Amino acid sequence: MKISLRWQIFLWYALIIPLLIVVLVFIAQQVMVERLHTTGDHQLKERTEIVSSIIMSTGEISPEACEDLIEWLTEQQFVYVPAILRISDPGRNVLATFGDIPDPMVPTMDRQLRLPVIAEGRFETVRVKGEETLRLYTVPVYDPSSGEFIAMIQTGDSLAQLVAAEETLWPHVLLVGIVGSILALLVGFVILWRGFRPLDKILNRVQEIGGKDLSAGIPEERRAPELQQLAYALNSMLRRLDSAFRTREVFIAGVSHDLRTPLSVLQGQVDVMLMQPSLDEETKQSLKGMSKEIRRLSRMTNNLLLNAQLESTPVYTPGEVDLAELLDEVAREAQVLAEGLHLKVSIPEIIVIVGDYDLLKQMVLNVVDNAIKFTPKGGSVEFTLSQEEEYAVLRVSDTGRGMSPEQLAHIEKLFREADASREFGRRLAGLGLTIVKQIIDLHGGQVEIHSQEGIGTTVTMRLPLIPPPVVAE
């Protein structure tokens, strides 16, 4: 299945933009969480430095002094006091404890005391099942005068609020990602469709032009530079095509007109010669062959001229057409060409439609001509007329050689595509079927071909009983 360029761009946009928005929102959430962690560590470090400065100012590390410090911190109750505090001597013996330290966290805090001393301190997150997550900071204290290691301080704050903030942030992040993606898709959809509107106008104009007046071109209006360049290129191409088509039409019309007169003169002379009683049988057969070929050349010339007219400015003269009378007339004219063939005409009812009598007659004649051409002597060609629902149905069946599936596929392609290559028509049935398709389309009808190789071919032409609307040329 082919997808239009507009939908291809939108599908890529719909895939990339939501993914990009989700990634950006996720990164923003991670940056925010990291910022919260950094702020918490900074505040914890500041609180620890206050305690450390107090210890360094006393210059004495003993259980009594530490207990006095803890008592003082208990009395202060301000924001710079850590939630948890432990003071130990250089031998890692705990001298004093402040705050409610859960028992399962004590082994982890003791392990931190036994690690090598780092002057800038060490952070660690302690998680114990059933307890609040704790952010722990361990830092050594040195005597400012001697630089001697005199104590180890451990401070900690609960991360419960930060964890709750993260859990609350996730739904908001997902909501922002989803809503942002939907809004981005809607905006992208509107922008894309509005952006393609000038291109759609150009395409619609080209489709409206079709094979009619190519010189009309695409009207001038304000466009983006790229689309304006496309419009200029299309107008230039249409002008060249219009010139080429008009030249071809003049040439075909001139050649066809010039050929018809000498062919008519030849046909008349041959007919006069055939009327001579003194002709021997061999000469008479030769003249009959010449007469047959001259008639074929005349039909080809007429088809060539009619094809050029139908492709440029078809003349449609609607009127009441008695299809039964039309088939009888075609059968009489075809009798001259159908030497050695059996012609059968089945007209159970009279059906009258609105159409162009001459064009419809030419359409049926072309189908019959092909049937006669490809049916060997001894075969038969049958015309039938019937009515099916809202259509008058003309069928021409023959017992000729039929067509292979490949040939039938080419014929169907010609019928599906108005501008299909004429090579198929020339190779299989001349311009006849091309003209049949043009006339049936002009009358708003349908044509179908069923064929089996070695059995025969049936061409079905359906013409609407209600006349099609006539488009003014």
C-alpha positions as CSV (number, residue, x, y, z in Angstrom):
1,M,0.0,0.0,0.0
2,K,1.4,3.4,-1.0
3,I,1.3,6.2,1.5
4,S,1.2,9.8,0.5
5,L,4.1,12.1,1.2
6,R,1.9,14.1,3.6
7,W,1.1,11.0,5.7
8,Q,4.7,9.8,5.6
9,I,5.9,13.1,7.0
10,F,3.2,13.1,9.7
11,L,3.9,9.5,10.7
12,W,7.6,10.3,11.1
13,Y,6.6,13.4,13.1
14,A,4.2,11.4,15.2
15,L,6.9,8.9,16.0
16,I,9.8,11.3,16.7
17,I,8.1,14.2,18.4
18,P,6.4,12.3,21.3
19,L,9.6,10.3,21.9
20,L,11.6,13.6,22.0
21,I,9.1,15.2,24.4
22,V,9.1,12.2,26.7
23,V,12.9,12.1,26.7
24,L,13.1,15.8,27.4
25,V,10.6,15.6,30.2
26,F,12.4,12.6,31.7
27,I,15.7,14.5,31.6
28,A,14.1,17.5,33.2
29,Q,12.7,15.3,36.0
30,Q,16.1,13.7,36.5
31,V,17.8,17.1,36.6
32,M,15.3,18.3,39.1
33,V,15.7,15.2,41.4
34,E,19.5,15.5,41.1
35,R,19.2,19.2,42.1
36,L,17.1,18.3,45.1
37,H,19.7,15.7,46.2
38,T,22.6,18.2,45.7
39,T,20.7,20.8,47.7
40,G,20.1,18.3,50.5
41,D,23.7,17.3,50.6
42,H,24.8,20.9,50.7
43,Q,22.5,21.7,53.6
44,L,23.6,18.5,55.5
45,K,27.3,19.5,54.9
46,E,26.6,23.0,56.2
47,R,25.0,21.7,59.4
48,T,27.9,19.3,59.9
49,E,30.4,22.2,59.6
50,I,28.6,24.1,62.4
51,V,28.9,21.1,64.7
52,S,32.5,20.7,63.6
53,S,33.3,24.3,64.3
54,I,31.9,24.1,67.8
55,I,34.0,21.0,68.5
56,M,37.1,22.7,67.2
57,S,36.4,25.8,69.3
58,T,36.3,23.8,72.5
59,G,39.4,21.9,71.7
60,E,38.4,19.1,74.1
61,I,37.1,15.7,73.1
62,S,35.6,13.8,76.0
63,P,32.3,12.1,76.8
64,E,31.4,14.9,79.1
65,A,32.2,17.6,76.6
66,C,30.3,15.8,73.9
67,E,27.3,15.4,76.2
68,D,27.3,19.1,77.0
69,L,27.4,19.8,73.2
70,I,24.5,17.4,72.6
71,E,22.5,19.0,75.4
72,W,23.2,22.4,73.9
73,L,22.0,21.3,70.5
74,T,18.9,19.8,72.0
75,E,18.1,23.2,73.6
76,Q,18.8,25.2,70.4
77,Q,16.3,23.4,68.1
78,F,17.1,25.4,64.9
79,V,17.3,24.4,61.3
80,Y,21.1,24.1,61.3
81,V,21.0,21.2,63.8
82,P,21.2,17.9,61.9
83,A,18.4,15.3,62.5
84,I,20.9,12.7,63.5
85,L,24.4,13.2,65.0
86,R,27.1,10.9,66.3
87,I,30.5,12.0,67.6
88,S,33.4,9.5,68.0
89,D,37.0,9.7,69.0
90,P,40.0,8.8,66.8
91,G,39.7,5.3,68.0
92,R,36.1,5.1,66.5
93,N,34.5,4.9,69.9
94,V,31.1,6.7,69.9
95,L,31.2,9.5,72.5
96,A,27.8,11.0,72.1
97,T,24.6,10.5,70.0
98,F,21.9,13.0,69.0
99,G,18.6,12.2,67.4
100,D,16.6,8.9,67.0
101,I,18.9,6.5,65.1
102,P,17.0,3.3,64.1
103,D,18.9,0.2,65.4
104,P,19.1,-1.5,61.9
105,M,21.1,1.6,60.6
106,V,23.8,1.5,63.4
107,P,25.9,-1.3,61.7
108,T,26.0,0.7,58.5
109,M,27.1,3.9,60.4
110,D,29.7,1.9,62.2
111,R,31.1,0.6,59.0
112,Q,31.4,4.2,57.7
113,L,33.5,5.0,60.8
114,R,36.0,2.1,60.0
115,L,36.6,3.3,56.4
116,P,39.8,5.2,55.7
117,V,39.6,8.9,56.7
118,I,38.8,11.4,53.9
119,A,39.4,15.0,54.6
120,E,36.4,16.2,52.5
121,G,34.1,13.8,54.1
122,R,32.0,10.9,52.7
123,F,28.3,10.8,51.7
124,E,26.2,7.6,51.7
125,T,22.5,6.7,51.3
126,V,21.4,4.2,53.9
127,R,18.3,2.1,53.1
128,V,16.9,-0.3,55.6
129,K,13.6,-2.1,55.1
130,G,10.9,-0.7,57.2
131,E,12.8,2.5,58.0
132,E,13.0,5.9,56.3
133,T,15.9,6.3,53.9
134,L,18.8,8.2,55.5
135,R,21.4,10.4,53.9
136,L,24.6,10.0,55.9
137,Y,27.6,12.3,56.0
138,T,30.8,11.3,57.7
139,V,33.7,13.8,58.1
140,P,36.8,14.0,60.3
141,V,37.6,16.9,62.7
142,Y,41.1,18.2,63.1
143,D,42.6,20.5,65.8
144,P,43.1,23.9,64.1
145,S,46.3,24.6,66.0
146,S,48.1,21.3,65.7
147,G,46.3,19.7,62.7
148,E,45.8,16.6,64.8
149,F,42.9,14.3,64.0
150,I,40.7,14.6,67.1
151,A,37.2,13.4,66.3
152,M,34.8,11.9,63.7
153,I,31.4,13.4,63.1
154,Q,28.5,11.6,61.5
155,T,25.4,13.5,60.6
156,G,22.2,12.4,58.8
157,D,18.9,13.6,57.5
158,S,15.8,11.7,56.4
159,L,15.1,11.5,52.7
160,A,11.5,10.7,53.2
161,Q,10.4,14.1,51.9
162,L,12.6,13.8,48.9
163,V,11.4,10.3,48.1
164,A,7.8,11.5,48.4
165,A,8.6,14.4,46.1
166,E,10.0,12.0,43.5
167,E,6.9,9.7,43.7
168,T,4.7,12.8,43.3
169,L,6.8,14.1,40.4
170,W,6.5,10.9,38.3
171,P,2.8,11.1,37.5
172,H,3.1,14.8,36.7
173,V,6.0,14.0,34.4
174,L,4.0,11.3,32.6
175,L,1.0,13.7,32.3
176,V,3.1,16.5,30.9
177,G,4.7,14.1,28.4
178,I,1.4,12.7,27.2
179,V,-0.4,16.0,27.0
180,G,2.6,17.7,25.4
181,S,2.8,14.9,22.8
182,I,-0.9,15.2,22.0
183,L,-0.7,18.9,21.6
184,A,2.5,18.6,19.5
185,L,0.7,16.1,17.2
186,L,-2.3,18.3,16.8
187,V,-0.2,21.4,16.1
188,G,2.0,19.4,13.7
189,F,-1.1,18.0,11.9
190,V,-2.5,21.5,11.4
191,I,0.8,23.0,10.3
192,L,1.4,20.1,7.9
193,W,-2.0,20.2,6.3
194,R,-1.8,24.0,5.9
195,G,1.7,23.7,4.5
196,F,0.6,21.3,1.9
197,R,-2.5,23.3,0.9
198,P,-0.6,25.4,-1.8
199,L,0.7,22.1,-3.3
200,D,-2.8,20.6,-3.2
201,K,-4.1,23.6,-5.1
202,I,-1.4,23.2,-7.8
203,L,-2.2,19.4,-8.1
204,N,-5.9,20.0,-8.3
205,R,-5.4,22.6,-11.0
206,V,-3.2,20.2,-13.0
207,Q,-5.9,17.6,-12.7
208,E,-8.6,20.0,-13.8
209,I,-6.5,20.9,-16.8
210,G,-6.3,17.2,-17.8
211,G,-6.0,16.8,-21.6
212,K,-8.1,19.9,-22.4
213,D,-6.8,23.4,-22.7
214,L,-3.2,23.0,-21.6
215,S,-2.4,26.6,-22.4
216,A,-4.5,27.7,-19.4
217,G,-1.8,26.7,-17.0
218,I,-1.6,27.4,-13.3
219,P,-2.7,30.9,-12.2
220,E,-0.3,33.3,-10.6
221,E,-0.6,33.8,-6.9
222,R,1.6,34.3,-3.8
223,R,3.4,31.0,-3.0
224,A,6.6,29.9,-1.3
225,P,9.6,30.2,-3.6
226,E,9.9,26.4,-4.0
227,L,6.2,26.1,-5.0
228,Q,6.5,29.1,-7.2
229,Q,9.4,27.5,-9.0
230,L,7.3,24.3,-9.4
231,A,4.4,26.3,-10.8
232,Y,6.7,28.0,-13.3
233,A,8.2,24.7,-14.4
234,L,4.7,23.1,-14.8
235,N,3.4,26.1,-16.8
236,S,6.4,25.9,-19.1
237,M,5.9,22.1,-19.6
238,L,2.2,22.6,-20.2
239,R,2.8,25.2,-22.9
240,R,5.3,22.9,-24.6
241,L,2.8,20.0,-24.5
242,D,0.0,22.2,-25.7
243,S,2.1,23.3,-28.7
244,A,3.1,19.7,-29.4
245,F,-0.5,18.5,-29.2
246,R,-1.8,21.2,-31.5
247,T,0.9,20.5,-34.0
248,R,0.1,16.8,-33.9
249,E,-3.6,17.4,-34.3
250,V,-3.1,19.7,-37.3
251,F,-0.7,17.1,-38.8
252,I,-3.1,14.2,-38.2
253,A,-6.1,16.1,-39.4
254,G,-4.3,17.2,-42.6
255,V,-2.9,13.8,-43.4
256,S,-6.3,12.1,-42.7
257,H,-8.1,14.6,-44.9
258,D,-5.5,14.3,-47.7
259,L,-5.8,10.5,-47.6
260,R,-9.5,10.3,-47.7
261,T,-9.9,11.8,-51.1
262,P,-7.5,9.6,-53.0
263,L,-8.8,6.5,-51.2
264,S,-12.4,7.4,-52.1
265,V,-11.3,7.8,-55.8
266,L,-9.5,4.5,-55.7
267,Q,-12.5,2.8,-54.2
268,G,-14.8,4.2,-56.9
269,Q,-12.5,3.2,-59.7
270,V,-12.2,-0.4,-58.3
271,D,-16.0,-0.6,-58.0
272,V,-16.4,0.5,-61.6
273,M,-13.9,-2.0,-62.8
274,L,-15.7,-4.8,-60.9
275,M,-18.8,-3.9,-62.8
276,Q,-17.1,-4.8,-66.1
277,P,-18.6,-8.1,-67.4
278,S,-15.5,-9.0,-69.4
279,L,-13.3,-9.5,-66.3
280,D,-11.9,-12.9,-65.8
281,E,-12.2,-14.6,-62.4
282,E,-8.6,-14.1,-61.4
283,T,-8.7,-10.3,-62.1
284,K,-12.0,-10.0,-60.4
285,Q,-10.6,-11.7,-57.2
286,S,-7.6,-9.4,-57.3
287,L,-9.9,-6.3,-57.6
288,K,-12.0,-7.6,-54.7
289,G,-8.9,-7.9,-52.6
290,M,-7.8,-4.4,-53.5
291,S,-11.3,-3.1,-52.7
292,K,-11.1,-4.8,-49.2
293,E,-7.7,-3.2,-48.5
294,I,-8.9,0.2,-49.6
295,R,-11.9,0.0,-47.3
296,R,-9.6,-1.0,-44.5
297,L,-7.3,2.0,-45.2
298,S,-10.4,4.2,-45.3
299,R,-11.5,2.9,-41.9
300,M,-8.0,3.4,-40.4
301,T,-7.9,7.0,-41.8
302,N,-11.3,7.7,-40.3
303,N,-10.3,6.2,-37.0
304,L,-7.1,8.3,-37.0
305,L,-9.0,11.5,-37.6
306,L,-11.7,10.6,-35.0
307,N,-9.1,9.7,-32.4
308,A,-7.5,13.1,-32.8
309,Q,-10.8,14.8,-32.5
310,L,-11.9,12.9,-29.4
311,E,-8.6,13.5,-27.7
312,S,-8.7,17.3,-28.3
313,T,-12.2,18.7,-28.5
314,P,-14.8,15.9,-28.8
315,V,-18.0,17.0,-30.5
316,Y,-20.9,15.4,-28.6
317,T,-24.3,15.9,-30.2
318,P,-27.0,14.3,-28.0
319,G,-30.2,13.0,-29.4
320,E,-32.5,10.0,-29.2
321,V,-30.7,6.9,-30.5
322,D,-32.7,3.7,-31.4
323,L,-30.1,1.0,-30.6
324,A,-32.0,-1.7,-32.4
325,E,-31.9,0.4,-35.6
326,L,-28.2,1.2,-35.0
327,L,-27.3,-2.5,-34.7
328,D,-29.3,-3.4,-37.9
329,E,-27.4,-0.7,-39.8
330,V,-24.0,-1.9,-38.4
331,A,-24.9,-5.5,-39.4
332,R,-25.7,-4.5,-43.0
333,E,-22.4,-2.6,-43.3
334,A,-20.4,-5.4,-41.7
335,Q,-21.9,-8.0,-44.1
336,V,-19.7,-6.6,-46.8
337,L,-16.6,-7.2,-44.7
338,A,-17.6,-10.5,-43.2
339,E,-17.0,-12.7,-46.2
340,G,-17.1,-16.4,-45.1
341,L,-18.5,-15.5,-41.6
342,H,-21.9,-16.0,-40.1
343,L,-23.4,-12.8,-38.7
344,K,-26.2,-13.2,-36.1
345,V,-28.3,-10.3,-34.8
346,S,-30.4,-10.8,-31.7
347,I,-32.6,-7.8,-30.8
348,P,-35.5,-9.0,-28.5
349,E,-36.6,-5.4,-27.7
350,I,-36.3,-1.9,-28.9
351,I,-34.2,0.3,-26.6
352,V,-33.9,4.1,-27.0
353,I,-31.2,6.1,-25.2
354,V,-29.8,9.6,-25.5
355,G,-26.5,9.9,-27.1
356,D,-24.6,10.8,-30.3
357,Y,-25.7,8.4,-33.1
358,D,-22.6,8.8,-35.3
359,L,-20.2,8.2,-32.4
360,L,-22.1,5.2,-31.1
361,K,-22.3,3.7,-34.5
362,Q,-18.5,4.2,-34.9
363,M,-17.9,2.6,-31.5
364,V,-19.9,-0.6,-32.5
365,L,-18.3,-0.7,-35.9
366,N,-14.8,-0.7,-34.4
367,V,-15.7,-3.6,-32.1
368,V,-17.3,-5.5,-35.0
369,D,-14.3,-4.8,-37.2
370,N,-12.0,-6.3,-34.7
371,A,-14.3,-9.3,-34.3
372,I,-14.3,-9.9,-38.0
373,K,-10.6,-9.3,-38.3
374,F,-9.7,-12.0,-35.8
375,T,-12.3,-14.6,-36.6
376,P,-11.3,-17.2,-39.3
377,K,-13.6,-18.1,-42.1
378,G,-16.4,-20.4,-41.0
379,G,-16.7,-18.7,-37.6
380,S,-19.5,-16.5,-36.4
381,V,-20.0,-13.0,-35.0
382,E,-23.1,-12.3,-33.0
383,F,-24.7,-8.9,-31.9
384,T,-27.1,-8.8,-29.0
385,L,-29.1,-6.0,-27.4
386,S,-30.6,-6.2,-23.9
387,Q,-31.5,-4.1,-20.9
388,E,-29.9,-4.7,-17.4
389,E,-31.2,-2.4,-14.6
390,E,-30.3,1.2,-15.6
391,Y,-28.1,0.2,-18.6
392,A,-28.7,-0.7,-22.2
393,V,-26.3,-3.5,-23.0
394,L,-24.6,-4.1,-26.4
395,R,-22.7,-7.4,-26.8
396,V,-20.5,-8.4,-29.7
397,S,-19.3,-12.0,-29.5
398,D,-17.1,-13.9,-31.9
399,T,-15.7,-17.4,-32.2
400,G,-12.2,-16.2,-33.2
401,R,-8.8,-16.9,-31.9
402,G,-9.4,-15.0,-28.6
403,M,-6.6,-13.4,-26.5
404,S,-4.0,-14.7,-24.1
405,P,-4.1,-13.6,-20.5
406,E,-1.2,-11.2,-21.2
407,Q,-3.0,-9.6,-24.1
408,L,-6.2,-9.3,-22.1
409,A,-4.2,-7.6,-19.2
410,H,-2.9,-5.0,-21.7
411,I,-6.4,-4.3,-22.9
412,E,-7.7,-3.9,-19.4
413,K,-4.9,-1.5,-18.6
414,L,-5.9,0.5,-21.6
415,F,-9.4,0.7,-20.3
416,R,-8.3,1.6,-16.7
417,E,-5.9,4.3,-17.8
418,A,-7.2,7.0,-20.1
419,D,-3.6,7.9,-21.1
420,A,-2.3,4.4,-21.4
421,S,0.3,3.7,-24.1
422,R,-1.2,3.4,-27.5
423,E,1.3,0.6,-28.3
424,F,-1.0,-2.0,-26.8
425,G,-3.9,-0.8,-29.0
426,R,-1.8,-0.7,-32.2
427,R,-0.4,-4.1,-31.5
428,L,-3.7,-5.8,-30.6
429,A,-6.5,-4.0,-32.3
430,G,-5.3,-0.8,-34.0
431,L,-6.9,2.5,-32.8
432,G,-10.3,0.7,-32.6
433,L,-10.4,0.0,-28.9
434,T,-8.9,3.3,-28.0
435,I,-11.8,5.0,-29.8
436,V,-14.3,2.6,-28.2
437,K,-13.0,3.6,-24.8
438,Q,-13.1,7.4,-25.6
439,I,-16.7,7.2,-26.9
440,I,-18.0,5.0,-24.0
441,D,-16.5,7.4,-21.5
442,L,-18.0,10.4,-23.3
443,H,-21.5,8.7,-22.9
444,G,-20.8,7.8,-19.2
445,G,-20.9,4.1,-20.0
446,Q,-18.7,1.0,-19.3
447,V,-16.9,-1.5,-21.5
448,E,-15.7,-5.0,-20.6
449,I,-13.9,-7.7,-22.5
450,H,-13.9,-11.4,-21.8
451,S,-11.8,-13.6,-23.9
452,Q,-10.3,-17.1,-24.0
453,E,-7.5,-18.1,-26.3
454,G,-8.8,-20.4,-29.0
455,I,-12.5,-20.0,-28.1
456,G,-13.4,-16.4,-28.8
457,T,-14.0,-12.9,-27.4
458,T,-17.0,-11.1,-26.0
459,V,-17.1,-7.3,-25.8
460,T,-19.8,-5.8,-23.5
461,M,-20.8,-2.2,-23.8
462,R,-23.1,-0.7,-21.2
463,L,-24.7,2.7,-21.9
464,P,-26.8,4.5,-19.3
465,L,-30.5,4.8,-20.0
466,I,-30.4,8.2,-18.2
467,P,-28.3,10.6,-20.3
468,P,-25.0,11.8,-18.7
469,P,-24.6,15.5,-18.0
470,V,-23.1,17.3,-20.9
471,V,-20.0,19.3,-20.0
472,A,-19.7,22.5,-22.0
473,E,-16.4,22.6,-24.0
